Amino acid sequence: MKKVISLSGGLDSTVMTYWLVDQYGAENVLPVTFFYGQKNVVEIKSARVTCDKLEIPYKCIDISFLGDLCKDVSSLSSTSTIDVPDANTIPKHLIPSTYIPYRNLIMLSISMAYAESHGADEVYISSQLTDIHWDSQINFVDALNKVSLLNITKPIKIEAPFAIY
């Protein structure tokens, strides 16, 4: 069965993409990259290089409206004047300026639609156990999986293996 991976081009999602190709074969891995108006566009270029190396399709979806919507609240938006903080300086009880409201929900929803449309049964996200954003936590993934079960025809399972103990 085919697997969709949300491939940012960063280290975590790149490692996961290599693992998926190793486990399921290049013909069964469908990466999806998102351009949301982020500052670090070099990751999008890296995603393309990874796809070329692994001989898997490259799909980049433009959701740059999200960067525009969030430019005054997120330091990751390319139009933001907010500095990107050092992760070590962010208090655990605060939402960091790197948070883009509902970004993962939007990207995962699109990834799930892509998965259903292309015969995939799972979507992989490379969230980490130590991620500080609420929409990167395992309880968020679990909740979204419950929502997906409402799809009585083709529920898509979200997997976040790096976010599990």
Order of alpha helices (4+ residues) and beta strands (2+ residues): beta-alpha-beta-alpha-beta-alpha-alpha-beta-alpha-beta
